Amino acid sequence: MIWWAEQPGRAQSERNAIGDLAENSPWLANVEMRLAGTQLAFDFDLEVGERTIPLTLVYPDFFPDAAPSILTRNRELLSGHQYGPSGELCLEHRPDNWMPDVTGAMMIESAHRLLSSEDETGRPAPADHRTTRAQRMRYSAFRFLFYRDTLTGLGSLAEGQVAEGQMQEQDVAGTYVAQLSRIGTADAPLWSETKKRGGDVRSFPAVVVRVPAGGGRALKDFDELKALLWAHGHSGLATELKDGSDLVGVVLFNGQRIHVPMVFGDPGARKLISYDAVFAEADGVRLDPEYERLKTSKVAIVGCGSVGSKVAVQLARSGVGSFVLVDGDVLSAGNLVRNELDWRSVGVHKAPALGARLMEVNADCTFTARTNPLGGQESGAMAAATMAAIETCDLIVDATADPGVFNLCSAIARRAEKPMCWAQVFGGGAGGIVVRLRPDLDPTPLTARQRIEAWYGEQGVDWPDDGSAKPYEDTGTEGVPLIADDADVAVIASHLSRFAIDVLARPEATTFPYSAYVIGLSDRWLFTAPFDVRPIDLGASDAWGVEPGTADIAALKELLANLTTKKNDED
């Protein structure tokens, strides 16, 4: 896009305005128009006091919808209102307040006002900078994160006290991010960080030093750190750091500010990197107080594929504290079009790989991974152990869309009287269904499925169970791949997550008037358009749990009597 070719009239108007300004302004001289590549530019000189300042006005490709830039031609730092010696001046007209009717001539006038006012007063011009924290951190490659709780831990040390500790660090896209994980020894910590880093972290020793007020400062090299420690009576620590060879994070806290030099290198030739302290506290509560219940909840995710992986991560973000993850499949490259996992997990069993992903999102959660397929050809003991693990959960989520697995999950939910949620994505991106069932409030899972099938019949369409949603198997059978993209799957998974959170966070109430919904993503089947949602009334609850009848009780007594008699005979 070349704006001056598309809008030659505006380009000519800009040239005339700058020419008129030069003719009527003795402080503007030597104006020359040129092309910088395909960008229109004007070189000019500003007379400010006794100085001549060479500048260039450059029009961007998207002018007049984007602001031009005024830069120095000799890489000179002219003002505090400048983005570095070779950077542009920050003027009255800039990207955050730009209007298309502002001209290049007005930009030149603004530059002259800025530089002449500072020349006349000898003081910086009033600042109108409103940079965000992210802007200020843009060129920081080494960062030390801290929170209010970190300040509490550091503040617990007396002035002059030195304590050992531990740091955690990650290298993320070339940025090293560290935080203090512990003050004190591992056996008797004085303070521990509650906001743990998830994922791949490396831990290394730290030394925390409480210096007097005003005692800490940014340090350029190890000699400056050594001098500071000597000045505050910590000569032994200075010598220990000098003679060591390990990486050590030093945290200097003066009661208000934190300075973090990282010490590394060979003994006697130690080096230092200063980390920028970054306050990383979340700005306000972002989850409903009811979500506190989720921290003590345990959820079974049966099926860690496209739907199950997304639901698990969403629940971990919401605060669920424990998971049982069940899936016998291995992640393949083809799964990446929809699964929450990435290339790092290709070739790994989905269940443990998803567990590692949950730890990246919520480092406080725990998980048990079961890699045997529920209902598959496995030993009876292994299958029983998996079903027992599922039974211990507060909620069972079936994300397999497999009838056999559904029957087993249904049996566990009914017998243990545990709520159950399930979903299915319909092939072809048509939509999906989400269901939640609560003991004694909704029908049992098998009954609910029968009623859903009956509802489909009433609509005059077939139940969309064509095998397309079945998981991939290594049995040699040819399955039909599910044709749905990540966005389709994410919609259904997110609705299923909302059901799951509602069950856990609001066990005595609900925000959903129905327990089953079919959700349209296109104008196929019974849906008339995308976002066509149909609730299904599942009707009254039926028999949850196991109610032994009179005959069962009599049979149990007879069985126990036989077992007792056999044991006595063996003795």
N, C-alpha and C positions, 0 to 999 in steps of 0.2 A: 504494500500500500504506500503510494507516494502522494502525500496530501497536496503538495503544491502543484502536481499535475492534475489532480482531481478538482482542485479549487484554485485555479490560477488567479481569479479575481481577489481572493483573500490574500494570496501570496503577494500580489502587487500592492494591496492595501498595507500589508505589513512593511514592505520595503519603503513605501511613501511615508508611513508614520515614523519610521526610524530616521529617514532622511530629514523630515521636518524637525524632529527632535534635535538632530545634530546641528541643523542650521540655526536653531533658536537657543541652544544650550552651549555656553562656552566650555563647560566641563566635559563635553563629549566630542571626541575627535577620531580621525583615521578610521572611519567606518567602511568596511569592505564586505561585500556579500560573496559567498562562495558555497560550494557543495562539499560536505564531509561525507563521502560515499554517496548515498542518495538523500542524505539529510541536508536541509537548508540551514546555513549558519551565517552569522554576522560577526566578524572580528571588529573590536573597537577598543579605544583607550578611554579610561576615565581619569580626569584630572582631579585629584583629591589632595587638598593642601598643596604641598610642594612635591607630591609624588605623581607619577604617571603609572597607572595600573592597567596592564593589558588583559582584556577579558574576551570571552567568546560566548555569544548567544546561539544555542543549538535548538532547533525545532524538532520535536519527536515525530515519528511516523504517524502518530494518531492525533496530531494537532489539527484543529483547535480543541479537540476533546481531551487532550492531555497537556500538561504544563511544559513549557520550554525550560531549558537549564542554562544557567550562566556559570561558566567555569573560568579559572585562571589559565593563562597560556604559559606561564613560567613555573607552574606547580608551587606557588607561594601560598602559605597559610595567611590569609588576610584578616580573618575574623573568627571569633568563637562560633559564629553563625555559619559554619562551613563544614562540610563533610570531608575533613582531611585536606591536606595541601593540594591534592589533585582533584578534590571533590567540588561539587557545585555549592553555590551560596544558598542558604536558607532564607528566602525573602518573604515579603508580605503575600505574594501570590505563589502558591505551591500546590502539590497534589491534593492535600486534604481540604482546600477551600477553593479549588480552581473553578472558574467559570469560562465558558468558551468565548465570551466577548472581551476578555482581557487580551491585550496585545503584547508583542515583543517589546515595543517602545515603553510600555508601562513597566515591564520587567526591568529594563535598563534603568528607568527612573528609580525603581525600588532599590536596585543595587547601589546607585549613587547615594540615596538617602541613608542606607545602612552604613556604608563606608565613610561618608563624610561626617555623620553624626559621631561615630567612634573616633575619628580623627580630631574633631573639634573638642570633644569632652575628655578624651583620653580614657574613657570607660566603655565597657561593652554595651552595645545597644540592648534595650529591654528584651528579654527572651520570651518567645512565644512557642518554645519547643514543648511538645506534648508527646514525648516518645514513650512507648510501652516498654515493659520489662523485657519482652521478647526482642524488641529492637536493640535494647542495650546489651543483650546477651549474644547478639548475632555472631560476633567474631570471637566469642569465648569458647575455646576448645577444651578447657579443663574447668569443671564446675563441681562445687561442693554444695549439696542440698542440705538444708536444715529446716526444721519446723519449730513450732512453739514448744513442743515437747522436748526437742533438742536443747533449746535454751534453758528449759527447766532442769534438764540433766546437767548441763554445763554450769548452771548457777548453783548447783548443790555442792560444788567444790569450793573450798575456802581459798582466799587469796594466797597465792604462793604454793598451793597444792599441785602435785603432779600425780597423774593416774595413768596406768596403762589402759589400753582399749583396743578396739577392732574397727576397721573400716571395710565397707563393701564398695566395689567399683564395677562398672560396665563400660564397654566401648560400644557406643551406639552411633553408627554412621559417621565414625571419625571423631565423635565428641566423647570425652571421658567424663563420666558422671559418677561421683563418689558421695557417700554419706557415712556418718558415724553410726555404727550398729550397736556398739557397747562401750560403756565406761566401766573400768574395773576388770577383774579377772573373770574367766569363763565360769569358774566355780562359785564366785561371790561377786556378781556384777552390782555396781552401784546404780546403774541405769541401763536400760535396754530400749532400743528403738522399736516402736510398735508398727511403724510404717515400713515394713521390710521390703527390700527390692526383690522382685520376682525374676525368674529366668536364670540365664547364665551369669553368675556374678563371681568375681574373685575376691577373696578376703585377705587382708594383710594387717599387720600390727599397726597400732596408732599410739601416740602419746598425747595426752590432754594436759595442757598447762594453763592454770588460772593466773593470769598476770594482773598487776594493778591497773586501775582505771587509766585509760590512755596509753597503756603499755604496749599494746599490739600495734603492728603496722604492716603494710605491704612490704615484702622482702624481695630483693633482686637476686641474691645468691646465698650460698651456704654460709659464707663469712658473716653476712649480716645477721643470719639466724643465730650463729654461734655467739656473736657479740651481744645480741639481745638476751639470750639465755644467761650469759655471764653477768650482764647488767642486773638481772633479776635474781641472782643467786643460784642459778641452776648450772653451774660449771660442770658438774658430774654428768648431767644429761647431755650437755654440749659435747663432752669428750666421748660419751657412749655413741652418740650419733655419728661423730667424726670417724670413729674406729670401726663402725659397723659396715655391713655390705648389703643388708636387706633393704627393701623398700619400706619406708616408715612414713605414715601420715602424722604430721604434727598439727594439733589443733590449739591455737592460741586464742583464749577468750578473756576479754578485759571487763566483762560484766555487761557490755553492750554490743560490741562488734566481734566478729569471728574472722581470723586469718588462718589460712590453711596452706602451709608449705609442705610439699611432698619431697622427702629426702631419698636419694638413690645414688648409685655409683660405687666405685671401689673404695676400700678403706683409705682414708687420708686424702682422697680426691673426690669428696662428696659433692653432688650437685643438687639443685633445687628447682622445682616447678611450683609456682604459686597458683593455687586454684581459686577461682572466683566464687565467693560465698553467695548462694542464691536461696532466698526464702521461698519455699515451695509449698506453703500451706494452701489448701483449697480455699477459695473465696466463698465461704458459706456452706451450709449443709445442702447436699444435692440429692439425697434420698429421703423418702418419707420416714418419719420416726417408726412407723410400723415395721419397716424393714429390719429393725434390730432383731426381730425374731429369727431372721434368716441365718444369723451368725451361728446359731445352735442347731440349725436344720441339717438333715442328711438326705440327699437326693440320689436315687438310682437313675442313671441314664442308660437305658438299654438300647444300644445302637448308636455308635459314635460316627455316623456318616454325616451327610450334608445337613440334615435337620438336627440330629442329636448333638453334633459338635457346636452348632450355633447356640442351641438352647443352653448347653452346659456353660459356655463362655458368658452368655448373658446373665445366667444365674450367679456365676462367680462374681461378675461385676456388681451384681445387686447385693452381694454379701453372703451368699450361701457358704456355710463353713465346711461341709464335708460331702464327698461324692463317692458313689460306687459306679464305676464305669465298666460297661460290659460290651465287648465286641470282639469277635474272633478273627476279624479281617485285618489285612495289611494295607496301609495307604499306598495307592498307586499314583502315578503322575496324572492319570486321567481324572482322579478324584479332585484335583486342585481347582477345577472349574466351579465347584460348589462348596467344598469342605472348608471349615474354619482353619485347618492346618495348612502349612506351607511346605516348600521344597525340603526344608530341614528334616521333615518327618516322613518323606517318601521312603518306602521300604521298611518302615517301623509299624508295629501293630498299632492300630488306631487308639485303643484304650489307653495305654501308657503315654502315647504321644499327646493325646488330648489332656491327660493329667498334667504333663509338663506345661502345656499351654495355659491351663488354669492357674498354675503357680506363677506364670508370668503376669497374669491379670490380677490375681489376689494371692499374694504370697502367704497369707494366713490360713488359706484353706488346705484341707487334706484330701487325699483320694486313695481309693483301692481300685486297681485295674484288674479286670478279669478277662483273659484273652481266649477263653473257651466260648464258642458260639452257644447261646442258650437254645436248647433243643437240638443241637448238632450231635454228630457221632463222637461222643466223648465218654469217659468213664462215668459211671453212675455217681461215684464219690465226688468227682469234680463238678458235675452238674448240680448235685445237692448242695455243695459248698457255695456255688454261685447263687442258687436260689435262696439259701440261708442269708447270704450277704444282702441280697435285695430286700428280704423280709425285714431287716433291721432299719430300713430307711423310713423317713417320714413321708416320702412321696416317691411314687414309681412313675417314670416317664418312658413310655414305649415309643421310640422313634425309628422303628425298623420297617413298619408297614408290612410285616410278615405275619400271616395268620397263625402259624405255629407258635412264634414267639409271643404274639398277642395272647394266645390261649394260656400260655404259662404265666405271663405277667398278670393276666386276669385272675388266675387261680391264686397266685400269691397275694394279690390285693384283696381278693374276697376273703380268703382264709385268715389273713392277718389284720383285716379291716383297716387297710391303708389306702389313702386316696391315690388315684391313678389319672394320669393325663396321657393322651396320645394324639398323634397327628398323621396325616397322609397328604403328600403332594400329588395332585393328579397329573398324569403325563400330558405333554404338549403345552404346558404352561397355562392350562385351563383354570387352575385354582387349587383348592385343597380343603381339608376339614380339620378342625381342632375340637377336642373333647376333653372335658374334665369330669371326674366322677368322685363324689365324696361319700364315705360310708354313711348309711342311714338317711342321706339326703337325696342321693341320685340312685338310679338302678345299678346293679352290678354290671361289670364290663360286658359280659356276654349278652345279657339282656339289653344293655344299651346299644350294642352293635345290631342286634336283631331289630330294635325299634328304628334305628337309623336306616337300615335296609328297607324297612316297611315305609319309612318316610320317602325314600327315593322312589319306591314303587308308586306312591301316591302322586308324585310329581310327573310320572310318566317317563322317567329316564332310568336306565340301568345303573346299578351300583358300579362305580368306576374302579373295580378291582380286576384289572386286566393283566396283572403280573408285572406291569412296568415299573412298579415302585419297589420290587423285591431287591434285596441286597445282592451284590456280586458274590458268586460262589466259585470255589475251586473244585467243583464236582464234575466238570466237563459238560454240564447242561448249558444250553444257549439261552440266556436271559435277554429280555428286551430292555435296553437302557432307558432310564427315565429321561425324557426330553423336557428339561426345565432349567433355566439359567439360575445364577446365584441370587439375583434379585427376587425371582419367583419363590425360591426356597426360603430366602430370608424373611419374606412377608409372612409365610405360614409359620416358620420357626419363631418369629417374634410374637405372634399371637399365642402360640403354645407357651412361650415363656411367661407371657402376661397371665395366662391361666395358672401356671405353676406358682408364680409369685403370689397371686391372689389366694391360692389354697394355703400357702405357708404363712403369709403375713396376716391374713384375715380369716383364721379358722372358724370364727363365730359368725362371720358375715361374708358378703361378696359384693363386688361391683358389677358382676355379670348376671343379668336376669335369666339367662339360659346357660345350659351346660354343654351345648354343642352348636357349632356354627360352620356352615360351608361358605367359603370365601372365594369369590370369583376374581380372576385376574385377566379374563378375556371374555368375549361373547360366545362361549362354547358351552355345550351341555345345557344345563338349566339356567346358566347365567346370561343375562341380557347385555352386560357391559362389564368392563373392569370395575372393581370395588363394589360389585353386587354381592351383598352379604345376606345370607338367609339363616335365621336361627332355627334350631330344631328343639321342640319340646320333647324331652325324653320321658316325661311322665313320672309316676311315683317310684319310690325306692322299693327294692325287694330284699331278699334274704342275704345280707352280708354276714360274714363270720361262719362258724360251724355250729349248728344247733343239733346235738345228738338226740335222736329219738329214743323211745323206750327200748326198742329192739337193739339199738346201738349200745346202750348202757349194759344191757344183759350180755351182749356179745363181748364187750370189753371185760366184764367180770370173768367170763368163761376163759378168755384168752389169758388174763393174768393168772388165773388158777392153774391153767395148763403149764404156763411158764414156770410158776413156782414149784409145781409137782416135778417137772423135768429137772430143775436145779437140785431139788432135794434128792432125787434118784441118783444124780451124778455124784453128789457128796457121799 
